[in-house]
Amino acid sequence: MARLEGKRAIVTGAGSGIGRASATLFAREGAAVLAVDRQAEGVEQTVSAIREAGGVAIGLALDAGDEADVQAYVQRAIDEFGGFDVLYANAGISGGDVPLFEQTTELWQEILRINLIGPFLAIKHGGPFLVRQGSGSIVCTASVAALRANAGGGPYSASKAGVISLVQTAATSLIGTGVRVNAICPGLIETGMTRPVFDYAKSRGTVGNLGQLNPLQRAGQPEEIAAMALFLASDESSYVNGQAFAVDGGLSSTHPFRRPRR
């Protein structure tokens, strides 16, 4: 039996990268998927791929950091699917690598709006339905940049640290409801967000060096994050709540080190 058989899922940031990989995997495992992304072309490509594989999906071009848009995608899931069981608040932006003293208030506000307020709004407007239902899983994308410095820019790192705190406080706020809230902390994953890093490495012929600071000594793929999202979305994680899971090749498990001789 498929791991999400009979379930309904909302995935934001589903037009590419981790969101697309997760939406596709959720559908493959039996879920009806509402794919949400600001980029209409990307989300339609995701939906088309799911349908071509025999899955059920609809797409919406909406802004995951806009309250009216969040209310709209929650209502659409209720209207189309009769509700939902999984809400994966994955949409995010990096903000680039801007030096500390050159960062603007506007940059911080936009990154926090998408990366932190977006998941908050997902919980605020999606949570009540799940509470009435008496069950459900909310998953948010944080980052290893939330755990240690030097894995992302200042506003990005702060926004993702906020996601971890949001997950913990939301899980506690929803005590006794049967609704679980967890986070995933990806390491260096090859997505549209990190494309500049990978393109630069390719231009220098140093792609093999990407991820060299983690014990697996490689970058990750969106499908590897989707696998964790699937676990947290499924009933297999029924006793997992208020946690943040690093999926980073071991990067956050260690201080910087010199590779030992064998």
C-alpha positions as CSV (number, residue, x, y, z in Angstrom):
1,M,0.0,0.0,0.0
2,A,1.2,3.5,-0.8
3,R,2.4,5.5,2.2
4,L,0.0,8.4,1.6
5,E,-2.9,6.4,0.2
6,G,-6.1,8.3,0.5
7,K,-4.4,11.4,1.9
8,R,-4.6,15.0,0.6
9,A,-1.5,17.3,0.6
10,I,-0.7,20.9,0.0
11,V,2.9,21.7,-1.0
12,T,4.1,25.3,-1.4
13,G,7.2,26.2,-3.4
14,A,6.1,23.2,-5.6
15,G,7.2,24.8,-8.9
16,S,10.8,23.5,-8.6
17,G,13.5,21.9,-6.4
18,I,12.5,20.4,-3.1
19,G,8.8,21.4,-3.5
20,R,8.5,19.8,-6.9
21,A,10.3,16.6,-5.7
22,S,8.1,16.4,-2.7
23,A,4.8,17.0,-4.6
24,T,5.8,14.4,-7.1
25,L,6.7,11.9,-4.4
26,F,3.6,12.5,-2.4
27,A,1.5,11.9,-5.5
28,R,3.4,8.7,-6.3
29,E,2.7,7.5,-2.8
30,G,-1.1,8.0,-3.2
31,A,-1.8,11.6,-2.2
32,A,-3.9,14.0,-4.1
33,V,-1.7,17.1,-4.3
34,L,-2.4,20.8,-4.4
35,A,0.8,22.4,-5.7
36,V,1.4,26.1,-4.9
37,D,4.1,28.4,-6.3
38,R,4.5,32.0,-7.3
39,Q,5.8,30.9,-10.7
40,A,2.8,29.7,-12.7
41,E,4.9,27.9,-15.4
42,G,6.8,25.9,-12.8
43,V,3.8,24.8,-10.9
44,E,2.0,23.7,-14.0
45,Q,5.0,21.7,-15.0
46,T,4.9,19.9,-11.7
47,V,1.2,19.3,-12.0
48,S,1.6,18.0,-15.6
49,A,4.3,15.6,-14.5
50,I,2.2,14.2,-11.7
51,R,-0.8,13.7,-13.9
52,E,1.2,12.1,-16.7
53,A,2.4,9.6,-14.1
54,G,-1.2,8.8,-13.2
55,G,-1.4,11.0,-10.1
56,V,-4.0,13.6,-8.9
57,A,-2.8,17.2,-8.7
58,I,-4.0,20.7,-9.2
59,G,-1.9,23.8,-9.3
60,L,-2.2,27.4,-8.0
61,A,0.0,30.4,-8.8
62,L,0.0,32.1,-5.4
63,D,2.4,33.8,-3.0
64,A,3.0,31.7,0.1
65,G,3.9,34.8,2.1
66,D,0.6,36.7,1.3
67,E,-2.2,36.1,3.8
68,A,-5.0,36.3,1.3
69,D,-3.2,33.8,-1.0
70,V,-2.6,31.4,1.9
71,Q,-6.3,31.6,2.8
72,A,-7.0,30.9,-0.9
73,Y,-4.9,27.8,-1.2
74,V,-6.3,26.3,2.1
75,Q,-9.8,26.9,0.9
76,R,-9.0,25.5,-2.6
77,A,-7.8,22.3,-1.0
78,I,-11.1,22.1,1.0
79,D,-13.2,22.8,-2.0
80,E,-11.3,20.4,-4.4
81,F,-10.4,17.6,-2.1
82,G,-12.8,18.0,0.8
83,G,-9.9,19.0,3.0
84,F,-6.2,18.0,3.5
85,D,-4.1,15.9,5.8
86,V,-0.6,17.2,5.0
87,L,0.5,20.8,4.7
88,Y,4.1,21.2,3.6
89,A,5.1,24.9,3.9
90,N,8.3,24.7,1.8
91,A,8.4,27.9,-0.2
92,G,11.4,30.1,0.4
93,I,14.0,32.5,-1.0
94,S,17.7,32.9,-0.3
95,G,18.2,36.7,-0.6
96,G,21.6,36.1,-2.0
97,D,25.0,36.7,-0.4
98,V,24.8,40.4,0.7
99,P,27.5,41.7,3.1
100,L,26.1,42.5,6.6
101,F,26.4,46.2,6.4
102,E,24.9,46.4,3.0
103,Q,21.8,44.5,3.9
104,T,18.6,46.6,3.7
105,T,15.5,46.6,5.8
106,E,13.6,45.8,2.7
107,L,15.8,42.7,2.0
108,W,15.1,41.4,5.6
109,Q,11.4,42.1,5.4
110,E,11.0,40.2,2.1
111,I,13.0,37.2,3.2
112,L,11.2,37.0,6.6
113,R,7.8,37.5,4.8
114,I,8.3,34.4,2.6
115,N,10.5,32.2,4.7
116,L,9.0,32.7,8.2
117,I,5.7,34.5,7.9
118,G,4.7,32.1,5.1
119,P,4.9,29.0,7.3
120,F,3.2,30.9,10.2
121,L,0.3,31.8,7.9
122,A,0.2,28.2,6.7
123,I,-0.2,27.1,10.3
124,K,-2.6,29.9,11.2
125,H,-5.0,29.2,8.3
126,G,-4.4,25.5,7.7
127,G,-4.2,24.5,11.3
128,P,-7.9,25.1,12.3
129,F,-9.1,22.6,9.6
130,L,-6.7,20.0,10.9
131,V,-7.7,20.6,14.5
132,R,-11.4,20.1,13.6
133,Q,-10.4,17.0,11.7
134,G,-8.5,15.8,14.7
135,S,-5.4,14.8,12.8
136,G,-2.8,16.0,10.3
137,S,0.9,16.8,9.7
138,I,2.4,20.2,9.1
139,V,5.9,20.2,7.7
140,C,8.0,23.3,7.3
141,T,11.3,23.8,5.5
142,A,14.0,25.3,7.7
143,S,17.8,24.9,7.0
144,V,21.1,24.0,8.5
145,A,21.7,27.7,8.2
146,A,19.3,27.9,11.2
147,L,21.6,25.7,13.3
148,R,25.1,27.2,12.6
149,A,26.6,30.3,11.0
150,N,28.2,30.3,7.6
151,A,25.6,28.1,5.8
152,G,23.6,31.1,4.5
153,G,23.2,34.9,4.5
154,G,22.2,36.7,7.7
155,P,18.5,37.3,6.9
156,Y,18.1,33.8,5.4
157,S,19.7,32.2,8.5
158,A,17.6,34.2,10.9
159,S,14.4,33.4,9.0
160,K,15.1,29.7,9.1
161,A,16.0,29.8,12.8
162,G,12.6,31.4,13.3
163,V,11.0,28.5,11.4
164,I,12.5,26.0,13.9
165,S,11.2,28.1,16.8
166,L,7.8,28.4,15.1
167,V,7.5,24.6,14.7
168,Q,8.4,24.1,18.4
169,T,5.9,26.7,19.6
170,A,3.2,25.6,17.2
171,A,3.5,22.0,18.2
172,T,3.1,23.0,21.9
173,S,0.2,25.3,21.0
174,L,-1.6,22.5,19.3
175,I,-1.2,20.1,22.3
176,G,-3.9,17.4,22.4
177,T,-5.3,18.2,18.9
178,G,-3.7,15.3,17.1
179,V,-1.9,17.7,14.7
180,R,1.8,17.4,14.4
181,V,4.3,20.1,13.3
182,N,7.9,19.4,12.3
183,A,10.7,20.9,10.3
184,I,13.3,19.8,7.9
185,C,16.8,21.4,7.8
186,P,18.3,20.8,4.4
187,G,22.0,21.1,3.8
188,L,23.5,22.1,0.4
189,I,20.9,20.8,-2.1
190,E,21.0,21.4,-5.8
191,T,17.9,23.5,-6.5
192,G,17.0,26.7,-8.3
193,M,17.9,28.6,-5.1
194,T,21.4,27.3,-5.0
195,R,22.0,27.2,-8.8
196,P,24.4,30.2,-8.7
197,V,26.7,28.2,-6.4
198,F,26.6,25.1,-8.6
199,D,27.0,27.1,-11.8
200,Y,30.0,28.9,-10.4
201,A,31.6,25.6,-9.4
202,K,30.9,24.2,-12.8
203,S,32.5,27.1,-14.5
204,R,35.7,26.6,-12.4
205,G,35.6,22.8,-12.7
206,T,35.2,22.4,-8.9
207,V,31.8,20.7,-8.7
208,G,33.4,17.8,-6.9
209,N,34.3,20.1,-4.0
210,L,30.7,21.0,-3.3
211,G,29.7,19.5,0.0
212,Q,33.2,18.7,0.9
213,L,32.8,20.0,4.5
214,N,30.2,17.3,5.4
215,P,31.2,13.7,6.2
216,L,29.5,12.4,3.0
217,Q,31.5,14.9,1.0
218,R,28.8,15.7,-1.5
219,A,25.8,18.0,-2.1
220,G,22.3,16.6,-1.8
221,Q,19.5,16.2,-4.2
222,P,15.9,17.5,-3.8
223,E,14.6,13.9,-3.7
224,E,16.6,13.2,-0.6
225,I,14.8,16.0,1.2
226,A,11.5,14.8,-0.3
227,A,12.1,11.4,1.3
228,M,12.2,13.0,4.8
229,A,9.1,15.1,4.0
230,L,7.3,11.9,3.0
231,F,8.2,10.3,6.3
232,L,7.0,13.3,8.3
233,A,3.8,13.5,6.2
234,S,3.0,9.8,6.6
235,D,1.6,7.9,9.6
236,E,5.0,6.4,10.0
237,S,6.0,9.5,12.0
238,S,2.9,9.5,14.2
239,Y,4.9,10.0,17.4
240,V,7.2,12.7,15.9
241,N,6.3,16.2,16.9
242,G,7.9,19.6,17.4
243,Q,11.3,18.5,15.9
244,A,13.7,19.8,13.3
245,F,15.6,17.2,11.3
246,A,18.9,18.0,9.6
247,V,19.3,16.3,6.2
248,D,22.7,17.6,5.4
249,G,25.2,14.8,4.9
250,G,26.3,15.2,8.5
251,L,27.4,18.9,8.1
252,S,25.7,20.0,11.3
253,S,27.0,17.1,13.3
254,T,30.6,18.2,13.4
255,H,32.9,21.1,13.7
256,P,35.2,21.9,10.7
257,F,37.8,19.2,10.4
258,R,40.7,17.9,8.4
259,R,40.0,14.7,6.6
260,P,41.6,11.9,8.7
261,R,44.3,9.7,7.1
262,R,43.4,6.0,6.5
